[in-house]
Amino acid sequence: MIRKTCLHFLWLFFFGVLTAQAEEPKWISLFNGKDLSGWTIKIAKRPLGENYANTFRVEDGILKVSYEGYDQFDQQYGHLFTHLAYSHYILRMEYRFTGTMMADAPKYVNLNSGVMLHAQPPQSMRYDQGFPSSLEMQFLADEGKGPRSTANLCTPGTHVEMGGEVVKQHIVKSSAPTFPAEEWVKAEVEVRGNKEIIHRINGVEVLRYQRPQLDASCKIAPASDIVDAGGDLMLGYGHIALQAEGQPVWFRKIELMSLENK
C-alpha cells in the first residue's frame, strides 16, 4: 500500500511538472532570418504585395529596410504586415538605424521608424494610403539636437486613453532615453487587446496607455473606411507591421509570446 501511494504521488508530481511545462508560454519567431515568409508588403502607390525596389530585404539574418533602388522617395511609405492578426501578446525585437534618409522625404523621418500595432489589414488600405490605421511604437535615434526619446506612441487613425481620459494628440512621448543611431536597441511591447498596451525599452517600462480606438475623422490613415464597413471603433486586435518611411533601418530577433490565456 505504501509503495502504491508513493508511486501515485510521484506520478502526480511528474504529471504536474509536464503539464506546467506544456502550458508555459513560449516565444515564437515571426521572422525566420531567411526570407519574408509570413509577411505581406504594402507600399503606398504600389499594388499590394509588390516589394518595390527590394525595399524590404533579408541579408545576413537581418530584415533590412533599404532605399538603394529608389531615385526618389515620392511619399512611398511602406509597411510589412504579419499575415495573422493578434490580440493578446508580448512582441519583442531589436532595431538599429543605418545610412541616411531619402532627400525628398519629410524631415521628421530622419532616424525614425517603428512597429504598428492593431493595424488594419493591408488588403483594406487604399492604393495611395501612406499609413494603416494603427498604434505605432515609434523608434527614434539621436540627431545631435538634444533629447529624443524612443518608443513614443504615434496614432495614425486612432486615439487612446490615459488616466481615464481620451488622448487625441498624435504623438505621446515616452520616458525612454536617447540612443545613438548605430546602436542595437531592444524594444518590447505588451498588448492586452483593448485593455492596455505597455512599451518597454531594454526591459524598462517607458509608456502605457489604455482602450485604443479608431478616429473616424483622421485623414492620414482614413479609419472612416473601416468604420463605414462596419468595423468596431474599439480596437482589440490587428496586424503587426514594420515601418519603412524613408529612413534605412534594420530589424532582428522579432519574436512573439501569446497571452491569450493569461
C-alpha positions in Angstrom: 0.0 0.0 0.0 2.8 2.4 1.0 4.6 1.6 -2.3 1.5 2.2 -4.4 0.8 5.5 -2.6 4.4 6.7 -3.2 4.1 5.8 -6.9 0.8 7.6 -7.1 2.3 10.8 -5.6 5.4 10.5 -7.9 3.1 10.2 -10.9 1.1 13.2 -9.9 4.3 15.2 -9.3 5.8 14.4 -12.7 2.4 14.9 -14.4 2.1 18.3 -12.8 5.6 19.3 -13.9 4.9 18.2 -17.5 1.6 20.0 -17.5 3.2 23.2 -16.2 5.9 22.9 -18.9 3.3 22.3 -21.6 1.3 25.3 -20.5 4.2 27.7 -20.1 4.1 30.4 -22.8 6.7 30.1 -25.5 8.3 32.7 -27.7 7.7 32.1 -31.4 9.8 33.7 -34.2 7.9 35.9 -36.6 11.0 36.3 -38.8 12.9 33.2 -40.0 16.1 35.1 -40.8 16.0 33.8 -44.4 13.1 35.4 -46.3 9.8 37.3 -45.9 7.7 34.3 -45.3 4.7 35.1 -43.1 4.6 38.8 -44.1 2.7 40.9 -46.6 4.1 44.1 -48.2 2.0 47.2 -48.9 3.8 50.3 -50.2 1.9 53.5 -51.0 1.3 54.0 -54.7 2.2 50.3 -55.3 0.0 47.3 -55.6 -0.5 45.0 -52.6 2.4 42.6 -52.3 4.8 44.5 -54.6 8.3 44.8 -52.9 9.2 47.9 -55.0 12.9 48.3 -55.5 13.5 45.5 -53.0 12.6 47.9 -50.1 12.3 45.0 -47.7 15.1 42.6 -47.9 16.9 39.9 -45.8 20.6 39.9 -45.6 22.8 38.0 -43.1 19.8 37.1 -41.0 18.7 40.7 -40.7 15.5 42.2 -42.0 16.5 45.4 -43.7 14.6 48.5 -45.0 16.7 49.8 -47.9 16.3 52.7 -50.4 19.3 51.8 -52.6 16.9 51.1 -55.5 15.0 54.4 -55.3 15.6 57.5 -57.4 13.2 59.4 -55.1 11.0 58.6 -52.2 7.9 60.3 -53.5 5.8 59.6 -50.4 6.0 55.8 -50.9 5.6 54.9 -47.3 5.8 51.2 -46.8 4.8 48.6 -44.2 5.5 44.9 -43.8 2.5 43.2 -42.2 2.2 39.9 -40.5 -0.2 37.6 -42.3 -2.0 37.0 -39.0 -3.8 39.4 -36.7 -3.1 39.3 -32.9 -4.8 40.5 -29.8 -3.1 39.5 -26.5 0.7 39.1 -26.8 4.2 40.4 -26.0 6.2 41.4 -29.0 10.0 41.9 -28.8 12.6 42.8 -31.4 15.8 44.7 -31.9 16.3 47.6 -34.2 19.2 49.7 -35.5 19.3 52.7 -37.8 21.8 52.9 -40.6 22.5 55.2 -43.5 20.7 58.4 -44.4 17.1 59.3 -45.1 15.8 59.9 -48.6 16.4 63.5 -49.5 12.8 64.2 -50.6 11.2 62.5 -47.5 9.8 64.8 -44.8 12.4 65.9 -42.2 10.6 64.1 -39.4 11.5 60.7 -40.9 15.2 61.2 -40.1 16.4 58.3 -37.9 12.7 57.4 -37.5 10.8 54.1 -37.9 8.5 52.0 -35.8 6.2 49.0 -35.4 2.5 49.3 -35.9 0.1 47.5 -33.5 -3.6 46.6 -34.0 -3.1 47.7 -37.7 -5.8 47.3 -40.2 -5.3 44.6 -42.8 -3.1 45.6 -45.7 -5.8 44.4 -48.1 -8.1 47.1 -46.8 -5.7 50.0 -47.4 -6.2 52.5 -50.3 -3.8 52.3 -53.2 -2.0 55.5 -52.2 -2.6 55.3 -48.4 0.6 56.1 -46.5 -0.1 54.6 -43.1 -2.5 52.0 -41.8 -4.9 52.9 -39.0 -2.9 51.6 -36.1 -0.9 52.4 -32.9 2.7 53.0 -33.7 5.5 52.2 -31.2 7.8 54.8 -32.7 11.6 54.2 -32.9 13.9 57.3 -32.9 17.6 57.9 -32.6 19.9 60.8 -31.7 20.1 63.7 -34.2 22.5 65.6 -32.1 19.9 68.2 -31.3 19.1 67.3 -27.7 17.0 64.5 -26.1 14.9 62.4 -28.5 13.1 59.6 -26.7 12.4 56.4 -28.5 9.3 54.1 -28.0 6.8 57.1 -28.2 3.3 56.5 -29.3 2.0 57.8 -32.7 -1.7 57.4 -33.5 -2.5 57.3 -37.3 -6.2 57.0 -37.4 -6.5 56.2 -33.7 -6.9 57.6 -30.2 -6.1 56.1 -26.8 -7.0 56.7 -23.2 -4.6 57.6 -20.3 -5.8 58.1 -16.8 -9.4 57.6 -18.0 -9.2 60.5 -20.4 -9.2 60.2 -24.2 -5.9 61.4 -25.7 -6.2 62.9 -29.1 -2.7 64.2 -29.7 -0.8 62.4 -32.5 2.4 61.8 -30.5 2.7 60.8 -26.9 6.2 60.8 -25.6 7.7 58.1 -23.6 10.2 58.3 -20.7 12.9 56.4 -22.7 16.4 57.7 -23.1 18.0 58.8 -26.4 20.1 56.2 -28.3 22.8 56.6 -30.9 21.7 55.7 -34.4 24.0 52.7 -34.9 23.2 51.0 -31.6 21.0 47.9 -31.5 18.1 48.7 -29.1 15.8 46.1 -27.6 12.1 47.0 -27.9 9.2 45.2 -26.3 5.5 45.9 -26.2 2.9 44.1 -24.2 -0.5 44.2 -25.8 -3.7 43.1 -24.0 -6.4 43.6 -26.5 -8.4 46.7 -25.9 -7.5 46.9 -22.2 -3.9 48.1 -22.1 -0.6 48.4 -24.0 2.8 48.8 -22.4 6.1 49.9 -24.2 9.4 48.8 -22.8 13.0 49.6 -23.9 15.9 47.3 -22.8 13.5 45.8 -20.3 12.3 49.0 -18.7 8.7 50.3 -19.0 8.6 53.7 -20.7 4.9 54.2 -21.6 1.5 52.7 -21.0 -2.0 53.5 -22.3 -5.5 52.0 -22.5 -8.5 51.5 -24.6 -7.2 52.1 -28.2 -9.9 53.2 -30.6 -10.4 54.3 -34.1 -10.5 58.0 -35.0 -13.0 58.2 -37.9 -12.1 61.8 -38.6 -8.4 61.1 -39.4 -7.3 61.9 -43.0 -3.7 60.5 -42.8 -4.9 56.9 -42.1 -8.6 57.0 -43.1 -10.2 55.0 -40.3 -13.5 56.1 -41.7 -13.1 53.3 -44.3 -13.1 50.7 -41.5 -16.0 52.4 -39.6 -18.1 52.7 -42.8 -17.6 49.0 -43.5 -19.0 48.1 -40.0 -15.7 47.9 -38.1 -15.7 48.3 -34.3 -14.5 51.7 -33.0 -12.7 50.0 -30.1 -9.5 48.2 -31.2 -8.9 44.8 -29.6 -6.8 43.1 -32.2 -5.0 43.7 -35.5 -1.9 43.1 -37.6 1.7 43.9 -36.6 3.6 45.9 -39.2 7.2 47.1 -39.6 7.6 50.6 -41.0 9.5 51.9 -44.0 9.1 55.7 -44.3 12.2 56.9 -46.0 15.0 56.0 -43.4 17.0 52.8 -43.7 16.6 50.7 -40.6 17.4 47.1 -39.6 15.3 44.6 -37.6 16.3 41.3 -36.0 15.1 38.8 -33.3 11.4 39.5 -34.0 9.5 37.2 -31.5 6.0 37.0 -30.1 4.6 35.3 -27.0 0.9 34.7 -26.9 -1.0 35.9 -23.8 -4.4 34.6 -25.0 -4.9 32.5 -21.9 -3.2 34.9 -19.4 
